[in-house]
Amino acid sequence: MELVPIKIEHGEEKAWEKICGLSRAELCGKTGAAFDKKTGAFRLRCFGIDFHINPCEMRISAVSEKGDLFLGRLKDFFRLSILWYMNSAMDIPQSGRLLRPEDIKGGHKFTVGTHVLPLDEIARKYAKDPEGFIAKGQEYGAEVITGYGNACIRLYPLPRVPVTIILWLEDEEFPAKADLLFDSTCEFQLALSDIVWAVAMMCSLVMFEG
């Protein structure tokens, strides 16, 4: 799948500078990160993988090779998501109210053109394979959730941004279907609809291609 470049109006460098100016305690408290004294960087767990973020050097690195996907093919989505999350995140509880991306402010773009998420592709891939769907999610740190569809996982692309993906298997009457949902607090944690889209696209791609 060809990736659509993500464009943000505000300068990345200024955003990094803003993060660099925050105290360690404030940054850890709002994002769920931990400061690693050995590396002089913040450790942030994303998709079940530990990453090191050094805001003052504008650098992101992975602790293991599992992070290569996010520092390679998905690097633009991942970098901008990390950057805006560390600027916007709040230490608030999840609401438990699930929203489709298109129901989020500015989310109308998710329904047209190149911004449409590859949920149909996910549904077709796992149409008769709920075990494979769950196993793929667990490769990226997902929790298994009961009570939704035929299979349901919850990914954590960022510590305070849970993303729920629900799979309905195909049957004689209906084709397979997949839905992706955010906790309503994502609007506080990510601030920009473009970043919400980037996070949704990363979650979709790890399930479809990862």
Residue pairs with C-beta under 8 A, 6 or more apart in sequence:
1 118
1 121
1 205
1 208
1 209
3 73
3 74
3 76
3 77
3 201
4 114
4 115
5 76
6 76
6 77
6 80
6 194
6 197
6 198
7 194
8 80
8 84
8 192
8 194
8 195
12 58
12 80
12 83
13 58
15 83
15 84
15 87
16 55
16 56
16 58
16 83
18 87
19 27
19 55
19 83
19 86
19 87
20 55
20 56
24 35
24 42
27 33
27 35
27 42
27 55
27 86
28 34
28 35
28 42
29 91
30 89
30 90
30 91
31 42
31 44
31 85
31 86
31 89
31 158
31 159
31 160
32 44
32 45
32 89
32 91
32 159
32 160
33 42
33 43
33 44
33 53
33 86
33 159
34 42
34 43
35 41
35 42
35 43
36 42
36 43
36 52
39 52
39 54
40 54
41 52
41 53
41 54
41 59
41 61
42 52
42 53
42 54
42 55
42 86
43 50
43 51
43 52
43 53
43 63
44 50
44 51
44 52
44 53
44 82
44 86
44 158
44 159
45 51
45 141
45 156
45 159
46 70
46 78
46 82
46 156
46 157
46 158
46 159
47 70
47 140
47 141
47 155
47 156
47 157
47 202
47 206
48 66
48 139
48 140
48 141
48 142
48 156
49 62
49 63
49 64
49 66
49 67
49 70
49 140
49 141
50 62
50 63
50 64
50 67
51 60
51 61
51 62
51 63
51 67
51 70
51 82
52 60
52 61
52 62
52 63
53 59
53 60
53 82
53 86
54 60
55 86
60 71
60 78
60 79
60 82
61 67
61 71
62 68
62 70
62 71
69 206
69 210
70 78
70 202
71 78
74 202
74 205
76 198
77 198
77 199
77 201
77 202
78 202
80 194
80 195
80 198
81 157
81 158
81 190
81 195
81 198
81 199
81 202
82 158
84 190
84 191
84 192
84 195
85 158
85 160
85 161
85 189
85 190
85 195
87 191
88 188
88 189
88 190
88 191
89 158
89 160
89 189
90 160
90 185
90 188
90 189
91 160
92 160
92 185
92 188
93 185
94 160
94 162
94 183
94 185
95 183
95 184
95 185
96 183
97 183
97 184
98 164
98 181
98 182
98 183
98 184
99 181
99 182
99 183
99 184
99 186
100 107
100 179
100 180
100 181
100 182
101 107
101 110
101 117
101 180
101 182
101 196
101 197
101 200
102 108
102 110
102 111
104 182
104 186
104 187
104 193
104 196
105 187
105 193
106 192
106 193
106 194
106 196
107 193
107 196
107 197
109 115
109 193
109 197
110 116
110 117
110 197
110 200
115 197
117 180
117 200
117 201
117 204
118 204
118 205
118 208
119 177
119 178
119 179
119 180
119 204
120 178
121 208
122 165
122 167
122 178
122 204
122 207
122 208
123 167
123 168
123 170
123 175
123 176
123 177
123 178
124 176
125 132
125 207
125 208
126 132
126 133
126 136
126 151
126 167
126 169
126 176
126 178
127 169
127 170
127 175
127 176
128 169
128 170
128 176
130 150
130 151
130 167
130 169
133 151
133 153
133 167
133 207
134 142
134 144
134 151
134 153
136 206
136 207
136 210
137 144
137 153
137 155
137 165
137 207
138 144
138 153
139 210
140 155
140 206
140 210
141 155
141 156
142 153
142 154
142 155
142 156
143 153
143 154
144 152
144 153
145 152
145 153
145 154
145 164
146 152
148 164
148 166
149 166
149 167
149 168
149 179
150 167
150 168
150 169
151 166
151 167
151 169
152 164
152 165
152 166
152 167
153 164
153 165
154 162
154 163
154 164
154 165
155 162
155 163
155 164
155 165
155 203
155 206
156 162
156 163
157 163
157 199
157 202
157 203
158 189
158 199
160 185
160 189
161 182
161 183
161 186
161 189
161 190
161 199
162 182
162 183
163 180
163 181
163 182
163 199
163 200
163 203
164 180
164 181
164 182
165 178
165 179
165 180
165 181
165 203
165 207
166 178
166 179
166 181
167 176
167 177
167 178
168 174
168 176
168 177
168 178
169 176
170 176
180 200
180 203
180 204
182 196
182 200
186 196
186 199
187 196
190 196
190 199
